[in-house]
Amino acid sequence: MKKKCLFSEKTVKIGPDSGYDNYIMAIESSCDETACAIVKNGREVIANIVASQIKTHEKYGGVIPEIAAREHMDAINIVVEEAFSKSGLKPEDITAFAGTVGPGLVGCLLVGLNAAKTLALVHDKPFIGVNHLNAHLCANYIDTDLKPPFMALLISGGHTQIIDVESYSKQTILGETIDDAVGEAYDKVARLIGLPYPGGPKLDKLAQEGNPMAYELPISRVEDYNFSFSGLKTAVLRLVKKLKEENNGELSEKQVKDVCASFQECVSKTLAKKLKKALNERGYEQVVIAGGVAANSEIRRKIFEFEKYGYRVNAPIMKYCTDNASMVASCAYFNTNTYDDIDVEVFSRA
């Protein structure tokens, strides 16, 4: 694909067919991580810098958008400078600058996207705007030889989707959640049982010590490839209330672990069943998982069990599951469905 430098309008070839090494610097700031990375040819990470805000938002029990945006402002120059320092590259070595356009928190997105635009303008390089969800899928290309077509399960704090990935740029959403995303369901259940932010990873850890068959929870019966987790969340709320009434207003340590394990078993079973259905009906041999919740131990285990049936399964390593800029750079290299107009504006929802 051909991209234009912003001042000289010189044409630059970017992507697998460019015929030379591409070094793309990308910035990601859609939520509570300020990240900058430099990736060679969409697969080899030269530098991957992430400034996390978890400690800042812990005391609030969730991300406060205004505070997150201010922290991005404080960190953005630092992560860019560190990426250059770690890579040993200079701005003139960079093929293009990329940034996340959305979805995400508007104030947060503006910081990273404007930084990417500014770098492209100052150094007269192409600017490439990237969709955050497409970027999560591209995390699977990092340090692998994976190529489409494949079926993908994208699971994050705000999205749960089954996606038919026919090529690097052609993707069709087959199904998605009609209410809570998987990550939202995890965080809400974590709060119900009193776990601190971020609740999802803590719930996963406790679930590994509990009995997944301790409590019977409902699996939603939504048609086709869509999902619904609001009923499951309500069922857990009622279960927790009932257990507390039977135990002087408190949950025992064993009950907490068993509730976590039972909830996680229900979610992971639902995801695996729908994904297997899509694979069977579409006839694909490759499957990937992506997004922050792809780091969940039981979900990963169930999906990797597909290998027993002859499927090739891929998932990003843990640091590329959560928000990072390496996946944004990979997406800018492989996916032609990008936002290359310097005047592009951020968007909050997909």
C-alpha positions in Angstrom: 0.0 0.0 0.0 1.2 3.5 -0.8 1.2 6.3 1.8 2.1 10.0 1.4 4.5 12.0 3.5 2.7 14.9 5.0 4.8 17.8 3.7 6.6 16.7 0.7 3.8 14.4 -0.4 6.5 11.9 -1.4 5.0 8.4 -1.9 6.1 5.6 0.5 5.3 1.9 0.1 4.3 0.3 3.3 3.4 -3.3 4.0 4.5 -6.9 3.1 4.9 -5.9 -0.6 7.0 -2.8 0.0 10.3 -4.6 -0.9 12.3 -3.2 2.0 12.3 -3.1 5.8 9.5 -1.0 7.4 10.1 0.5 10.8 6.8 1.8 12.2 6.5 3.8 15.4 3.1 3.6 17.0 1.4 5.3 20.0 -1.5 3.9 22.0 -3.4 5.8 24.6 -7.0 4.6 24.4 -7.5 4.0 28.1 -5.1 3.8 31.0 -1.8 2.8 29.4 0.5 5.3 27.6 2.4 3.2 25.1 5.0 3.7 22.3 6.6 1.0 20.2 8.7 0.5 17.1 8.0 -2.6 15.1 10.0 -4.0 12.1 7.9 -5.4 9.2 4.8 -5.9 11.5 6.3 -8.8 13.4 9.6 -7.9 15.1 9.3 -5.6 18.1 12.4 -3.3 18.4 11.0 -1.4 21.3 7.8 -1.7 23.4 7.3 0.9 26.1 4.3 1.0 28.4 3.5 3.4 31.2 0.6 1.9 33.2 -1.8 3.9 35.3 -3.2 1.0 37.4 -1.8 2.3 40.7 -3.4 5.7 40.0 -6.9 4.3 39.4 -6.9 1.5 42.0 -8.2 3.9 44.7 -11.2 4.9 42.6 -12.1 1.3 41.7 -11.9 2.1 38.0 -10.5 4.4 35.3 -11.3 8.1 35.8 -11.1 9.5 32.2 -10.0 13.1 33.2 -7.2 11.7 35.4 -6.2 9.2 32.8 -5.9 11.9 30.1 -3.7 14.1 32.4 -1.4 11.1 33.1 -1.1 10.5 29.3 0.0 14.1 28.9 2.7 13.6 31.6 4.0 10.3 30.1 3.7 10.7 26.3 7.1 12.4 25.7 8.8 10.1 28.0 7.6 6.9 26.3 8.5 8.3 22.8 12.0 9.2 23.9 12.5 5.9 25.6 11.3 4.0 22.5 13.9 5.8 20.4 16.6 5.3 23.0 15.9 1.5 23.4 15.7 0.9 19.7 18.8 2.9 18.7 16.8 4.3 15.8 16.4 8.0 14.9 13.3 9.7 13.5 14.7 9.6 10.0 14.9 5.8 10.2 11.1 5.5 10.8 9.0 4.6 7.8 5.7 5.9 9.2 4.1 7.1 12.5 0.9 5.4 13.6 -1.7 6.1 16.4 -4.9 4.7 17.8 -8.0 6.6 16.5 -10.6 4.7 18.5 -12.6 3.2 20.1 -11.5 4.4 23.5 -11.8 7.3 26.0 -11.8 10.5 23.9 -9.6 12.6 26.1 -7.0 9.8 26.3 -7.1 9.0 22.6 -6.4 12.7 21.7 -3.1 12.7 23.5 -1.6 9.7 21.7 -3.1 10.5 18.3 -2.0 14.1 18.3 1.5 13.0 19.3 1.6 10.6 16.4 0.3 13.3 14.0 2.9 15.7 15.3 5.8 13.3 14.8 4.7 12.6 11.3 4.4 16.3 10.5 7.7 17.3 12.0 9.7 14.5 10.3 7.7 14.5 7.0 6.6 10.9 7.3 3.3 9.2 6.5 0.7 9.2 9.3 -1.4 6.0 9.8 -4.5 6.0 12.1 -5.5 2.6 13.4 -8.6 1.0 14.8 -7.9 -0.3 18.3 -9.9 -3.5 17.8 -8.1 -4.3 14.5 -4.9 -3.7 16.4 -5.7 -6.3 19.0 -6.1 -8.9 16.3 -2.7 -8.0 14.9 -1.1 -8.7 18.2 -1.2 -12.3 17.0 1.3 -11.5 14.1 4.0 -10.4 16.5 6.8 -12.9 16.7 4.8 -15.4 14.7 4.4 -16.5 11.0 0.6 -16.4 11.3 -1.3 -15.4 8.2 -5.0 -15.2 7.4 -7.5 -16.7 6.9 -8.5 -17.6 10.5 -11.4 -17.3 13.0 -10.8 -14.8 15.8 -12.3 -14.4 19.3 -11.8 -10.8 20.4 -12.4 -10.4 24.1 -11.7 -7.2 26.0 -13.2 -4.8 28.6 -15.6 -3.3 26.1 -15.9 -5.9 23.3 -16.7 -9.6 22.8 -16.7 -10.5 19.1 -16.3 -13.5 16.8 -14.6 -12.3 13.6 -14.0 -14.0 10.3 -10.6 -12.8 9.2 -10.4 -13.6 5.5 -7.3 -11.5 4.8 -5.1 -8.9 6.6 -7.7 -6.2 5.8 -11.0 -8.1 5.2 -12.7 -8.9 8.5 -16.4 -9.7 9.1 -17.9 -9.6 12.6 -20.1 -12.8 12.8 -21.4 -12.1 16.3 -20.9 -9.9 19.4 -22.3 -9.3 22.8 -25.7 -7.8 23.0 -25.1 -6.4 26.5 -22.0 -6.7 28.8 -18.7 -7.6 27.2 -16.6 -10.3 28.9 -14.3 -7.9 30.5 -17.2 -5.8 31.9 -18.8 -9.0 33.3 -15.6 -9.9 35.0 -15.1 -6.5 36.6 -18.7 -6.3 37.8 -18.6 -9.7 39.3 -15.3 -8.9 41.0 -16.9 -5.8 42.6 -19.8 -7.9 43.8 -17.5 -10.2 45.8 -15.4 -7.3 47.0 -12.2 -7.6 44.9 -10.2 -4.5 44.3 -9.5 -2.9 40.8 -8.5 -4.3 38.4 -10.9 -7.1 39.3 -10.6 -9.4 36.3 -7.1 -10.7 36.8 -7.7 -11.1 40.5 -10.9 -13.1 39.9 -9.0 -15.3 37.5 -6.3 -16.0 40.1 -8.9 -16.9 42.8 -10.8 -19.1 40.3 -7.8 -21.3 39.8 -8.0 -22.3 43.5 -11.8 -22.9 43.5 -14.2 -25.6 42.4 -15.7 -24.7 39.0 -18.6 -27.1 39.6 -19.5 -25.7 43.1 -22.4 -23.6 41.9 -24.6 -24.0 38.8 -24.9 -20.8 36.8 -27.0 -20.1 33.7 -25.5 -20.2 30.2 -27.4 -17.7 28.0 -29.2 -19.0 24.9 -28.6 -16.3 22.4 -29.0 -17.1 18.7 -26.2 -17.6 16.2 -22.7 -16.2 17.3 -23.9 -13.5 19.6 -23.3 -13.4 23.4 -25.1 -12.2 26.5 -23.6 -12.0 30.0 -26.0 -9.7 31.9 -28.1 -12.7 33.0 -25.0 -14.5 34.3 -24.0 -11.3 36.2 -27.5 -11.1 37.8 -27.3 -14.8 38.7 -24.0 -14.3 40.5 -25.5 -11.3 42.3 -28.3 -13.5 43.6 -26.0 -16.3 44.6 -23.7 -13.9 46.5 -26.6 -12.4 48.3 -28.0 -15.9 49.3 -24.5 -17.1 50.5 -24.1 -13.9 52.6 -27.5 -14.4 54.2 -26.5 -17.9 55.2 -23.1 -16.8 56.5 -23.7 -13.8 58.7 -23.3 -11.3 55.9 -19.9 -12.5 54.7 -18.5 -14.9 52.2 -15.9 -17.4 53.4 -12.6 -17.7 51.5 -13.7 -21.0 50.0 -17.0 -19.5 48.8 -15.2 -16.6 47.1 -12.9 -19.0 45.3 -15.8 -21.3 44.3 -18.0 -18.4 43.0 -15.0 -17.1 41.0 -14.3 -20.6 39.6 -18.0 -21.3 38.8 -18.4 -17.9 37.0 -15.2 -18.4 35.0 -16.2 -21.9 34.0 -19.6 -20.6 32.7 -17.9 -17.8 30.7 -15.1 -19.8 29.2 -17.5 -22.6 28.3 -19.8 -20.2 26.5 -17.0 -18.6 24.5 -15.4 -21.9 23.5 -18.8 -23.3 22.4 -19.6 -20.4 20.1 -16.1 -20.2 18.7 -16.1 -23.9 17.9 -19.5 -23.5 16.2 -18.0 -20.7 14.0 -15.0 -22.8 13.1 -17.0 -25.9 12.2 -19.5 -23.9 10.0 -16.9 -21.8 8.3 -14.4 -24.7 7.8 -11.3 -22.8 9.1 -8.3 -24.7 10.5 -6.8 -21.7 12.3 -8.2 -19.8 15.3 -6.8 -16.9 17.4 -7.8 -15.1 20.5 -7.1 -11.4 21.2 -7.8 -8.6 23.6 -7.1 -8.0 27.3 -9.2 -11.0 28.4 -7.2 -13.3 26.2 -4.8 -13.3 29.1 -7.3 -15.2 31.2 -6.0 -18.6 32.2 -9.1 -20.7 31.8 -10.2 -19.1 28.5 -6.8 -19.7 27.0 -6.8 -23.3 28.3 -10.1 -24.1 26.7 -9.3 -22.5 23.4 -5.9 -24.2 23.2 -7.7 -27.5 23.8 -9.0 -27.1 20.2 -5.5 -28.3 19.1 -6.7 -31.8 20.1 -9.1 -31.6 17.2 -6.5 -30.5 14.7 -6.9 -26.8 14.8 -4.0 -24.4 14.9 -4.4 -22.1 17.8 -2.6 -18.8 18.4 -2.7 -16.2 21.2 -0.5 -13.2 21.9 2.0 -13.5 24.8 0.6 -11.8 27.9 2.2 -8.4 27.4 0.6 -8.1 23.9 -2.9 -9.1 25.1 -3.4 -5.9 27.1 -3.2 -2.4 25.4 0.2 -1.8 23.9 1.6 0.1 20.9 3.3 -2.9 19.2 -0.1 -4.2 18.1 -0.9 -0.8 16.7 2.3 -0.7 14.6 1.7 -4.2 13.4 -1.8 -3.2 12.3 -0.5 -0.1 10.5 1.8 -2.4 8.5 -0.6 -5.2 7.6 -4.1 -3.7 7.5 -5.0 -1.3 4.6 -8.3 -0.2 6.3 -6.6 2.7 8.2 -7.3 6.4 8.8 -4.6 8.3 6.9 -6.1 11.8 6.8 -4.2 14.1 9.2 -7.6 15.7 10.1 -9.1 12.4 11.3 -10.8 12.7 14.6 -10.9 10.2 17.5 -14.1 8.2 18.2 -15.3 6.6 21.4 -17.3 3.6 20.2 -16.9 1.1 17.5 
